[in-house]
Amino acid sequence: MSDQAANGQDQQGGANALPINVLVQYVKDFSFENPNAPQSLLPSEVQPQVGIGVDVGVRAVGEEVFEVMLNLRAEAKAGENTQFLVDLSYGGLFQLVGVPEEHQHAVLFIEGSRLLFPFARSIVADATRDGGYPPLMINPIDFTDLYRRKLAEAQTPQGEQPQQPPF
């Protein structure tokens, strides 16, 4: 099997091309804070509570090229003491092929995020491990549900249909 066929393209110029292509992935911003080290690294009876926040942004950067930004924030606290803080903005540039305009935002938000997530998860796990803690393995995220909740938040107060989020 040729490389083109393995990538979903045929000999006639991509008739079977995938609708979403990852052009590049990158860390846009990253921060790890360990504010109470070394005391926070000593053995303790108190289990830290970890809060995780997820946000996704999508914007057009060119014709058929879009940036998807996956923002992850994790904070671990033991009582009132912060153990660690992780902030990661992990992005990707995606090219959409043959996706109707009315579906582009949903495809990018859901599928783009789904494609970026394993890499962002790995960065967070490595940072917490390198900071002296067990690696923080973020559970898989249902980006379809997150997208639906974001649309519901965008609804107008009169109960009208949710508006398509702009790029």
N, C-alpha and C positions, 0 to 999 in steps of 0.2 A: 504494500500500500504506500502510495507516495505521501510526502509531507502535506501536500495540498489536500489530498483526500482525507487524511487523518484530521486535518483542521476544519473539515466540513466544506471544503471548496472542491469544485470539480475542474476538469480541464478547460471548460468553456468560460472561465472568468468569474467563477464564484456563484453560480446559480444556486448552490446549496449553502451559501455563506451563512454563518450564524448571525442573528440580528444584533448582537452586542459584542463588540470587540474591545478588549482591554489594551489600550495603547501604552500606558505607563502607570505605575503605582509608586507612591512616595509618602514619606513622613513630612508633613507640613509644619507641625509643631509638636513638641514632646517635652514633658516635664515629669520628673520623679522627685518627690520630696520625702525625706526621712527625718522630720524635724526633731524628734526626741531620741535619736540614736546617740549613744549606744544603749541607754536605759530601756528603750522600747524593744531591744533585741534580747534582753535577758529573759530567762524562763519566767513564766507568769501563770497563775491559775485562771486569769481572766481571758476568755476567748474574745478576740477582737470581732467587732461587727463591721461588715464590709458593705458599703453602699455603692451601687454602680449606676451611672447615668449614661444614656445613649442618645445621640442626636445625629440626624443625617441632613446634609444640605446638598442640593443639586442646582447647578447653574450651567448655562451654555457658555462655552468659551470659543466657539467657532462653528462653522457650518458642519452639522452632524457630529460635533465633538462637544462632550459635556464633562464637567468635573463633578464627581461625587465625593463628598467629604464626610467621612465617618468619624464622629467625635465620641471618644470614650473617656469617662472620668470615673475613677475608683478612689474611695476613701475608706481607710480602715481606722476604727477607733476602739480603744479599750477604755471603757468608762468615758472620761472627758479628755483623755490623752489621744492625740492623733498618732497613729502608728506610721502610716504612709499615705501619700496622695499621688495619684498618677493621672495626668492629663495627656491625651493623645489625640491629635488630629491627623488622620490617615486618609490620604486622597488617592484618587485614580482618575485618569482621563479615559473616557469611553467613547467609542464611535458606534452610532446606531445605524443599522442598514435595513431599510425597508420597514421601519416601525412607524405606523401612523402617528402624526403629531399629537393627537389626543391621548395616546398611550405612552408617549415617551417618558413623561415624568414618573409614572408608576413603574415602568420597566427599569429606569435608572435607579430610582429610590429603592426598590425591592431587590432586583437582580444585581445592580452595582454594589449595593451594600453587602449582599450575600457573598459576592466574590471577594470583597475586600476584608470581610470580617476575620477569616482565619489568620491572615497576616497581622492584622491589628491585635488580635487575641494573643498571638505569639509574642509580640513586642511587649505587651503588658505583662505576660507571664515571665518573660526574661528579665524585665526591669524589677519586678518584685523579688524574684529569686536573687538577682544580683544585688539587691538592696538588703539582703539578709533574711528575707521572709520565705515561706513556702511560695512556689509560683502560684499566682492568682489565675486560675483557669476559668475564664468567664463562660458561663453556660451559653449554648447556642441561642440566638435571638430570632424571634419570628418577625422578620421585617415586613411581612404582609400585614400583620396585626398592627405594627407600629405605624405603617403607612395609613391604615384605616383610621387609627386614633388621631393621627395628624390631620386627616381630612375632616373628621368630626369636630376637631377644635376649630377648624377654619370656617365651620358653618356660621351663617348669619343668625342673629337672634330671632328672626322671624320664622325660623324653621325651614328656610329655603334650602335647596340642594347645595352641597359643599362645592366651593369653587376650586377649580384646578389650581394647585399652587404654581406660582410663576417661576420661571427659571431665573 
